[in-house]
């Protein structure tokens, strides 16, 4: 006797929830391990005592709370943001190679942040000495939005063709990359050093003050994006199908693009360029949990956090006490994966 459809569906949901729970627990365990490792190793019992407020060594507690924990949380938040952006863009464009770099978001945000770093003031003439890193973040978001607006405007001239959208993204991305190269050429030695280190990508500047803004921003954006899960599922089947089901395709595109631009741009402003997380995490998620965005989106976020936290831990430990920029580590596993996707030909990719 065949099982009722409802029972099959409930079994599928339970298995997917089990996968998400397992990934979350794995992330917690990896975070504890990452916090305990470094120039000063902290044993697990001592670490648990510090986290529970029963620290016996003030110096070790300071290292854990003020140096390592902010860095771990920053890497998790950045992984969530980039993976979420990649998953959303792949749904909107129906292209497996789409990620924040494809639409020029990362290049635009990088140019805005680099401009603030080199010039010492924002594009609005506000002094960064008093405004700190927040104006760098604002510049990154403004130029990230400009990049998306330019790409979408060009594509709209050709009836929002996906091919034109992708090619416009590449062109705008290269334009902003040229701008960053120009800033590197004309900047003084001190600004050039800061800019070069920042462009490599890393979490050296992680602070609780930054996280107090990033955490609610990313969480609110993610909650809003999850509300569009059914619309994104429809959009993956094609624009005509989505419209038939009552989805306002233009509104979904604009709202989702604005939210992922905000998430990606602001995190990039504080971490620098970190590639391939937005490409790798969604693809692995589709393999292990399927294409339903109610589950795919949180799975991508968890995997993005895991991959970036693991990469950052490797960057700190491989040549300890020397730190490798985490952008180099992500490129080492991301570039071969990208080539694999280029060579892979599956007609049923979105099935």
N, C-alpha and C positions, 0 to 999 in steps of 0.2 A: 504493500500500500504506500502510495506516494505521500511524502510529508506535505502538510499545508504550506502554501506560499508564505503565510504570516510567520510560521515557525522557522522557515528557512531564512527569512529576512531578519528575525530576531536573533538567530544564531550568528548571522553575518555581522550584525551590529555588536554583539557581545565579543566576538573575536577581534573586531577592530578596536573596541574600547580596551580590550586586554593588551593589544599592541601599544596603544597610546600610554596606558598605565606603565607598561614595561619600559618604554622609552623614557618616561618621566623619572622612574626610579633609577634607571641607568644614568640619567643626567645628574641626579642628586648624588649618586655614588662617585661619579667622575668629578663633580665639583668638590666633594670632600677630599678626594685624592689630590686634585690640582692645588687646593689650598694648603695641603700638608707638605707639598714638595717645593723645593727651592734651595737657596743657599743655606737657609736655616730650616732643617726638616722638623716638622711637628708631628709627634706620634698621635695616632688616632684618639686614644683616651684623653690626651692633653687637649687636642683640638675640640673634642666634644665638650670638655670642661670649659674651655674658653667661650664656645658658642652658647653654652648654657649660663654664662655669667659667673663661673666659678674659677676664673683664671688665677693661677698661682704666680705666674711670671708676667709682669706688666709689659716688658719689652716684646715678648712673644705675642701677647695679646694685641699690642700695637701693630705688629707686623701682619697679623691675621686680619684685624678689623680695618686698618687704614691703608694697607698696601695690597694684600692678596685678594681679599673679598671684593673690593670695588673692581679689581681687574677681572675677576671671574664673572661677576655680574655683568660687567660691560661686554665681555666676550659673548655671554649668553644673549643679552639684548641685541647685540649686533647680528649674531647668527639668526635670531628670530626675525629681525627686520629684513635682512637680505634674502633669507629663504622665503619668507612670506611674499616679498616683492617679486621674486622669481616665479613663484607658483601663480600669482595673480596675473602677471604679464603673459605667461604661457597660456593661460585660459583666455585672456582678452584677445591675444593675437593668434591663438590656435597654432602656435609654432613651438616646437620642442627646444629651440635654441634661444628663446627669449629670456631675458633677465634684466636687472637694472642697467647693465651696460648697453643692452641692445637699443633702448630708446634714448640713450645719451644721458640718462639721469645721473649716473656716477661721474661721468666726465664733466657735466655741467656743475654738479655739486662740488667736484674737486676744483674746478676753476674758481668758483665763488669763494671757497675756503682759502685757496692759494692766493687769490687777490687780496684777501684780508690779511693773511700772514705776511705777504711781501710789502704791501702798501702801508700797513699799520692802521688803516682806517677802512671802514666799510664803503660800499658804493654810495651810501647816503651821507658820507662825510662825518660819521660819528666816531669819536675817538675810542679806539679799542683798549687804550690803557685803563680807562675807567669801566668799560663795558665787558672786558675780559673775553672769554671764548664764546660768549653768547652771540656776539655780532658775527663771529666766524660761522656759527651755525645758521644764523639768519641769512648771511650771504650764500651759504651752501644751498639752503632751501629755495631762495629766490632764483638762483641760476639753475637749480634742478627743475623748477617749474618752468623757467624760460625754455629749457631744453625740450621738455615734454610738450609745451605749447607750440614750439616751432615744428617739432616732428609731427604732431597731430595736425597742425595747420597745413603742412605740406601734403600730408596724406589725404586730407579732406579735399584738396584740389583734384585729387584723382579718385574721388568717391570712396575714400577711406580704405583703399586697397591694402591688404596685409603686406604684400610685397613692397609696396611703396613706403608703408609705415616702417618696415624693417630697414630698408635702404636709407630712408631719411634719418633714422636713428643712428646708423653707422656714420653718415655724413656729418650730422650735428655733433656726434661724439668726437669725431676726428677734428672738427673745428675747435671745440673746447680743449682738446688735448694739445692742439697747436698753441692755444692761448696759454696753457700751463707751461709749455716749453718756452714760450716767449718770456713769461715771468721768471723762469729759472735763469734765462740768459741775461736779463737786465737787472736782476736783484743783486744786492750787495752780499758779501760773504756770509754774514750772520743769518740773514733772511734765507739765503740759498741753502744753508745747512739745515735750518728748521724745515724748509719746504721739502728738501730731498728726503729727510727722515720721515716726515709726515706722509709723503706719497708712497713710501714702502708699506705702510699699513701696520698698525700695532696698537697696544693698549697701555702705553707708557703714561699717558695723561689721565688715566681713569681715576675719578674722584667721586665721593658721595654727592657733592654739590651738583655734578653733572647728571648723575643717575636719578636724583630727585626730580629732574625734569624729564629725562628720557623714559623712565619707567612708566609713568602715567600716560605719556604721549603714545608710546608703543602699544600699551595695553588697550587704551581707548580705540586706537586705530584698528587693532586686531579684532576687537569685539564688533566694530562697525563692519569690517570686511566679512566676518563670519555670518552676518545677517544677509549677505549677498550670495551665500553658498549655493542656494538653489538656482539663482540667476546665472551664476558662473557655470553650474552643471549644464544648464540649457545652452549657454553661449558656446560651450565646448562642442556641442552638436551642430553648430552653425548659426549664423545670424538669422537666417530665415526661420529656422526651427524655434529659436528664442523669441522672435517676434510673434510667431504663431501661438506661443505659450503665454503671451502677454508681457514679455520682458521689454522694458524700455532700454534698448541696447546702448544708445548714446549716453543716457544718464548713468548706467552701470559702468560704462567705460570711463567717463569723466570722474565720477566719484572714486572709483577704485584706483585710477591712475593718480589722482590727487593724494589719496591716502598713502599709497605705497611710495610716492615721491617724497612725501613728508617723512615717512619712516626711514627710507634709505638715505635721503639727503642729510638729515640731522645726525644720524649715526656716522655717516661718512665724514662729516665735519669734525668729529672728535676722534675718529680712528684712522682716517686716511683711506687709501684705496685697498680694499680687500676683495679679490675677485673669486668667481666660480662657486661660492656658496649658494648664490641664488640660482645656479644652474644645476648643481649636483644634488642638493637636498630634495627638490621636488621630484626629480626622476627616480631616486631611490625610494621615495615615499610612494610613488605610483606602483612600484614593483611589490612593495610589502603590504600596502593597504588599499590600493585601487584608486579610482579616479573621482570618487564622490568627494566634493570639496568640503562637506561637513566634517570629514575625517582627514582628507588630504591636507587641508590647510594647517590644522594643529600638528599633524604628523611632520609636515615640512618644517614647521617652526622648531619642533623638538629636535629633529635631525640636524637642522642648521645650527642650533645651539650646541649640539653634541660635537659636530664636525669642527666648529670654530673653537670650542673649548679644548678639544683634543689637539688641534693645530697649535693653539697658543701654549698649551702645556709642553708640546714637543719643541716649540720654538724656544722655550725657557730652559729645557732640560738637555737637549742634544749637545750643545757646546757650552754648558754651564761652566762659569758664571756669565758667559757672553750670550746675549739674547739675539736670536735671529728674527728679523721682521716677519710677523705672521703672514703677511701678504705673499712672501716667498714660499712658505709652507703650503698655503692653499693653492698656489699656482702649480706646485709640484704634482699634486694629485688631481687638480682641476683641469689642467691642460690636456693630459692624456684622455680624461673622461670626455672632454669637448671633442677631441678628434674621433673618439669612439662613436659619439652621437652623429658626427658628420658622415662617418662611414656606414652607420647603421641604417638600413632601409626597411622600415616596417610600415606597411600600409595601414595596419590596424592600430597605430600608435595611440589614438584617442579612444579606442574601443574599451 
